[in-house]
Amino acid sequence: MPSTPFAGHALRRCRSHAHAYSGPLRRAGRGHATRRRTLLPVTERSREHARGCVAALGIYNAWPDPRRARGRTMNDLERRLLGEILSIRAVDCHSHVPPESPHARSLWDLLGYHYYTELAHSAGMPAEAVDARRSEDERIGEMVARLETLDNTVQHSWLMEAARELFGFRAERLTAENWPDLARAVAEAARLEGRYRAVLAKANLEKVFLTNRFDEDLAPVDRTVFVPCLRADDLVFNMADADVRRRLAARTGVDVASTGDVRQAAHELMRHFVQHGGASAAIGLPPDFEPRAPDESAAGRALAHALKGRGPAPDEAGALAAFVFDVLAAACREFRRPFQLMIGAIRNIYPAGVPGGRDLLSKQGSLAAYADLFRRYPQVDFTVSVLSMAWAHELATFAWIFPNVKPSGHWWYTNIPAHIEYDLRGRLEALPKVKLIGYYSDMYKVEFGLPKFNMYRRILARILAREFVAPGRLTESQAVDVAGLLLRENPKRIFGV
């Protein structure tokens, strides 16, 4: 076997084979080995391809003969674990992929991702430069000119990895001279039959959860790869809005005029989602939201005022939001579905920003406000993401004692390697491995699944190697099992997919 890595282009040629590498792991019993063989059907040829692919990731500088039992360095260990972790078909439990247009059809679908426009704006680009009234070519040219200001960021590395691995882009950076080449490659790939399936296969993603409006048509969703998810923000925070109630009535057949109607509509809505493969409800919550036991009479007064065309008083609006939230939690209990809570975003704090780049986090508030919710609904799994690192340790303590609290992914502003590594190591050292949902992409186009999940897989391999296998806390085989739980088995079990 070769003792040096494949050339850098090996990953581009052989990425699809990376799932095949099993490596020289010790196996702990017949059942364990059988499961590994099922996950990783390998041949000597596929092993060679996979080793080249892993080496081409560029984070290791040698590939020693894996048959040598002694003298292995930490890099060797990380490399072997990464090869195994790349083989795991992951489940992505939160994205914003539009089911009617899941893959990029133009270069703007990639460069227009808010991660790039908001960073470019923060580095000096006027928000008007990417106004939708400008042509796509003008917006692309503006963004390409700004990429040099943010090429130190992990977000830029996602873009370039996607360009290389999914479109065969060979240049080291995107420039005014070469971006038309990438634009043509994106447009040509978009016309290929089954493009989004091919992209997800290359990213080794089995399922991707969607973010669906409560009145969205779910019939066209390709449920072989996409999983509907009821996004509840409008219901909870805008039930007093006549248009929201009209849309809810059109979907459920229930005209909401009382708190009892809210319960009936929530039941019909959840039933509809479950019938169409819906795996959970989800909501983004501000840091000051308190999911207290609802005051139904105050919620009823708020609805009565709304029906008369009067906006509810602030205290009544809060009571109505808490009531609708509680009704949805009860519907999750009834239909045995988890509730995804994404806590901590303050919306529209910077109105002059680019679309998607106007919200910030806050250290205010506490998960203590949710303790009563977790106690009231012990049968509901709450998968929780927090936006502030100040809340991250608090989330770990809640998951430490509450059986129904499951830490989920690394959301938004915490989705960078420095924060992920700190938070992930703490979760792995403190919490039962069966409770952890490792990662989700939060992507808007399927092309970002590959670089984002690869980033997480590299971090996970490094932590497992250095903090668990090297000190003897886990064997290599056990470490791979932990990775399988985080990336695949836990989300499949918790969400029932």
Secondary structure, DSSP 8 states (H G I E B T S, - for coil): --SS---TTHHHHHGGGGGG---S----SHHHHHHHHHH----HHHHHHHHHHHHTTSS-S----TT--S---HHHHHHHHHHHHHTS-EEE------TTS-S-SSTHHHHTSHHHHHHHHHTT--GGGG-TTS-HHHHHHHHHHHGGGGTTSHHHHHHHHHHHHHH---SSS--TTTHHHHHHHHHHHHTSTTHHHHHHHHTTEEEEE--B-TT---TT--TTTEE--EE-HHHHH-TTSHHHHHHHHHHHS----SHHHHHHHHHHHHHHHHHTT---EEEEE-TT----S--HHHHHHHHHHHHTT----HHHHHHHHHHHHHHHHHHHHHHT--EEEEE-EETTS-TTS-TT-S-EE---S-GGGGHHHHHH-TTS-EEEEES-HHHHHHHHHHHHH-TTEEEB---GGG-SHHHHHHHHHHHHHHS-GGG-B------SSGGGHHHHHHHHHHHHHHHIIIIIITTTSS-HHHHHHHHHIIIIIHHHHHHT-
